[in-house]
Amino acid sequence: MKPADALAPDPAGGTDDAGGWFAGLVPNAVALRCLSVELRAPREVVVGEPARFLVRVRNRAPLPVSVRLPTSRLWGWEVDGIPEADERGFEPPATPRRVAFRRRGIRQFEGRWDGRVRRAGRDGDVWEATPGEHTLTAYLATGDAPRKLSDSVRVTVTTGQP
C-alpha cells in the first residue's frame, strides 16, 4: 500500500536517522518551510461506516531536514475544528520530539472517520451522527508555529438512506 519512498512513523516517539547529522543543521523555521501536507479523503462519508483518509507530509527540499515538535504528537486531524472528532479534547504528553525527513522524503499516515462526533453526555459519552457538510483537516503537529502545516477537504456526511 505504501509507496517505496514513504517512511513509517516512529512508534517510539524518538528521533530516527532519516536525515543523518546534516538534517539537524537546518534551522527549525527553515525546515518547516520545506514541508507540505496533503490530505486525501473521500468526498462522502456514510454515518457509521469508517472512511479511510491518508495524510502525506512531504519534504520538498533536496536535502534532509529535521523539525522539533512541541509534544509527542506527530500529526493530527480535526472535523470542523474538533480534534479527532472528539469534543472532550485530547492533550498529548508535553514531551518534545524531533522528526527527520529524508531529502524529498514522504511520511504517510492513515486515519478513519465514520461521520460521528463524540460528545460528553449525562450518562457517559455519546457518539452523535453529523449529517451535512464538514471540513476535514489534517496537520503536522507543530504547535503554535507561525505557519500551520495543514490541508483540508470538504466532506459530505450522509445517513446512507435515500
Protein Blocks (a to p, Z undefined) as FASTA:
>chain_A
ZZfkbccddfkopacfklommlmmpcfklmmmmpccdddddfbdcehiacddddddddfb
fbdcddddfbfbfbdcdeehiahhianbpaddfbdcdddddehiacddddddehiacddd
fkoccddddedjddddddddebjafbacdddddddddehiZZ
